[in-house]
Amino acid sequence: MANSPAPGGPAVAVSDLRMRYGDKDVLTGVDFELQPGGVTALLGPNGAGKTTTVEILEGFRARSGGDVEVLGTDPDHGDERWRARMGIVLQEWRDNHKWRVRDLLAHFAEYYRPYSRPWDADELLELVGLTDQAGQRIMTLSGGQRRRLDVAAGIVGRPALLFLDEPTTGFDPHARREFHDLIHRLSDLESTTILLTTHDLDEAEKLAERILILAGGRIIADGSPDALARAAATTAEVKWIQDGRLQVHATDDATAFARKLLATDDGAVTDLEIHRASLEEAYLTLVEQFEAGEADAAIDTFQEVTK
């Protein structure tokens, strides 16, 4: 199993996190906690401060103010043992393509051995689905296989906390699905806490049980994909077939409408569908409201629905 954070405490605790570059405030008071286990997606428009936030959590960037604890330690004072409990998978990773897959993972494992019980290379290859590629050189791997190797390198030390940055950029649909299966296995079987940053909202909706939206230097929405979608939706669209004809109706209460329809149709209604807002629609609605200067009203709406 993955290493654990401080007993009984959150994996990540952020309070009033602030960051200033020169005279520009990038983060103006970020607050959130991540409990151990599960997948959380950090979303936001370009320039919102996602990368800065993650780099502060990883200990690669000093903050301007606020309190941060990651795995029970202030990242500004984290030592090698603390760093060994984290895994990081960057969007791009330059390496020596002449390494063979198994040799590379075995080499990385040696760095973690003083601090943890790292994965055996063959066990790790089985976990990420690269057993058949163990003896291949990295340059011969497909894009999906290469990304699996990136993850394998990030988790070789059995981290308690894993950071994923745009993990499936450039993937074809098959490779993307396989990668999603791997992330769920890490969360479910290894109890790894995963923080994902991505611009792919469909991916965030499929992978994460919790969504944080960062804009204007703070968290402006926090909830499950479904809760955020419900908060953004003023109406739902109900579609059905009746007497061989497609019917469409917009309603504020889709559940009540569908029950009434089915109770009075004498079996004539078929192919009933209810379409509510997706995470992408919710995200765009909130960001547009924020950028239009309606942030406080939008935040109040989301907090009311998702609290």
Rosetta blueprint (number, residue, H / E / L):
1 M L
2 A L
3 N L
4 S L
5 P L
6 A L
7 P L
8 G L
9 G L
10 P L
11 A L
12 V E
13 A E
14 V E
15 S E
16 D E
17 L E
18 R E
19 M E
20 R E
21 Y E
22 G L
23 D L
24 K E
25 D E
26 V E
27 L E
28 T E
29 G E
30 V E
31 D E
32 F E
33 E E
34 L E
35 Q L
36 P L
37 G L
38 G L
39 V E
40 T E
41 A E
42 L E
43 L E
44 G L
45 P L
46 N L
47 G L
48 A L
49 G L
50 K H
51 T H
52 T H
53 T H
54 V H
55 E H
56 I H
57 L H
58 E H
59 G L
60 F L
61 R L
62 A L
63 R L
64 S L
65 G E
66 G E
67 D E
68 V E
69 E E
70 V E
71 L L
72 G L
73 T E
74 D L
75 P H
76 D H
77 H H
78 G L
79 D L
80 E H
81 R H
82 W H
83 R H
84 A L
85 R L
86 M E
87 G E
88 I E
89 V E
90 L L
91 Q L
92 E L
93 W L
94 R L
95 D L
96 N L
97 H L
98 K L
99 W L
100 R E
101 V H
102 R H
103 D H
104 L H
105 L H
106 A H
107 H H
108 F H
109 A H
110 E H
111 Y H
112 Y H
113 R L
114 P L
115 Y L
116 S L
117 R L
118 P L
119 W L
120 D L
121 A H
122 D H
123 E H
124 L H
125 L H
126 E H
127 L H
128 V H
129 G L
130 L L
131 T H
132 D H
133 Q H
134 A L
135 G L
136 Q L
137 R E
138 I H
139 M H
140 T H
141 L L
142 S L
143 G H
144 G H
145 Q H
146 R H
147 R H
148 R H
149 L H
150 D H
151 V H
152 A H
153 A H
154 G H
155 I H
156 V L
157 G L
158 R L
159 P L
160 A L
161 L E
162 L E
163 F E
164 L E
165 D E
166 E L
167 P L
168 T L
169 T L
170 G L
171 F L
172 D L
173 P H
174 H H
175 A H
176 R H
177 R H
178 E H
179 F H
180 H H
181 D H
182 L H
183 I H
184 H H
185 R H
186 L H
187 S H
188 D H
189 L H
190 E L
191 S L
192 T L
193 T E
194 I E
195 L E
196 L E
197 T E
198 T L
199 H L
200 D L
201 L H
202 D H
203 E H
204 A H
205 E H
206 K H
207 L H
208 A L
209 E L
210 R E
211 I E
212 L E
213 I E
214 L E
215 A E
216 G L
217 G L
218 R E
219 I E
220 I E
221 A E
222 D E
223 G E
224 S L
225 P H
226 D H
227 A H
228 L H
229 A H
230 R H
231 A H
232 A H
233 A L
234 T L
235 T L
236 A E
237 E E
238 V E
239 K E
240 W E
241 I E
242 Q E
243 D L
244 G L
245 R E
246 L E
247 Q E
248 V E
249 H E
250 A E
251 T E
252 D L
253 D L
254 A H
255 T H
256 A H
257 F H
258 A H
259 R H
260 K H
261 L H
262 L H
263 A H
264 T L
265 D L
266 D L
267 G L
268 A L
269 V E
270 T E
271 D E
272 L E
273 E E
274 I E
275 H E
276 R L
277 A L
278 S L
279 L H
280 E H
281 E H
282 A H
283 Y H
284 L H
285 T H
286 L H
287 V H
288 E H
289 Q H
290 F H
291 E H
292 A L
293 G L
294 E L
295 A H
296 D H
297 A H
298 A H
299 I H
300 D H
301 T H
302 F H
303 Q H
304 E H
305 V H
306 T H
307 K L
